[in-house]
Amino acid sequence: MSTSSSDAPRKVVIKMMTVKRGIYDVFGFFENIKNMEIGGAIKSVAKDEDGWWTFEHVIAGKSKIRSRTNKEFGILDHVFVG
């Protein structure tokens, strides 16, 4: 079996949390990436025309993130490129 670079293992981070708030409150908060500045790991958040948010990350430097959520199935997902 051959392995191309696209088939090679990738490092991923999966985080889970329990929140005692309504689903619309949670989705509304995390869909707006600007709210993530509160944690202090990112700053200078700006939304680009293509739907990606760009910012400075304290460890990764210049980065971008895109929210991919599905409220119907309760999926809150982000794609992070740092």
LINLIN-V998540 format. One record per residue. N is the residue number from 1. OMEGA is omega in degrees with one decimal (NA if undefined). D_CENTER is the distance of its C-alpha to the mean C-alpha in Angstrom with 2 decimals. Layout:
N | OMEGA | D_CENTER
N | OMEGA | D_CENTER
This chain:
1 | 177.9 | 33.23
2 | 179.4 | 31.61
3 | 175.6 | 28.07
4 | -179.1 | 26.49
5 | 179.5 | 23.60
6 | 178.1 | 21.32
7 | -177.5 | 22.66
8 | 178.6 | 22.21
9 | 178.0 | 20.06
10 | 174.3 | 16.61
11 | 176.7 | 14.95
12 | 176.1 | 11.89
13 | 177.2 | 10.49
14 | 179.5 | 10.57
15 | 177.8 | 10.61
16 | 175.8 | 12.71
17 | 176.1 | 14.24
18 | -177.6 | 17.08
19 | 178.9 | 17.30
20 | 177.6 | 20.66
21 | 178.0 | 19.71
22 | -176.7 | 19.98
23 | -177.6 | 17.41
24 | 174.7 | 17.38
25 | -177.7 | 16.90
26 | -179.7 | 13.82
27 | 179.6 | 12.21
28 | 179.9 | 13.46
29 | -174.4 | 12.06
30 | 174.2 | 8.38
31 | 178.1 | 8.61
32 | -175.2 | 9.94
33 | 178.4 | 7.56
34 | 179.3 | 11.06
35 | -177.8 | 11.45
36 | 174.7 | 9.31
37 | -178.1 | 12.28
38 | -178.0 | 14.31
39 | 175.9 | 13.40
40 | -179.0 | 14.86
41 | 179.2 | 12.63
42 | 177.5 | 11.58
43 | 179.2 | 14.13
44 | -178.4 | 15.40
45 | 177.6 | 12.44
46 | 179.0 | 13.71
47 | 178.1 | 12.87
48 | -179.7 | 14.59
49 | -178.4 | 16.91
50 | 178.0 | 15.17
51 | 176.8 | 12.15
52 | 172.9 | 9.85
53 | 176.7 | 9.21
54 | -177.4 | 11.01
55 | 173.8 | 11.73
56 | 178.8 | 13.62
57 | -174.8 | 12.23
58 | 179.8 | 15.17
59 | -173.5 | 15.19
60 | -178.1 | 13.56
61 | -179.5 | 15.11
62 | -174.2 | 14.26
63 | 173.7 | 10.69
64 | -178.7 | 8.47
65 | 177.3 | 5.09
66 | 179.6 | 5.66
67 | 175.6 | 5.54
68 | -176.0 | 7.95
69 | 174.4 | 9.94
70 | -176.9 | 13.59
71 | -178.1 | 15.47
72 | -177.8 | 18.63
73 | 178.0 | 17.57
74 | -179.0 | 15.35
75 | 176.3 | 12.19
76 | -172.5 | 8.83
77 | 175.1 | 6.27
78 | 172.7 | 3.04
79 | -177.2 | 4.88
80 | 175.3 | 5.22
81 | -176.9 | 8.87
82 | NA | 10.87
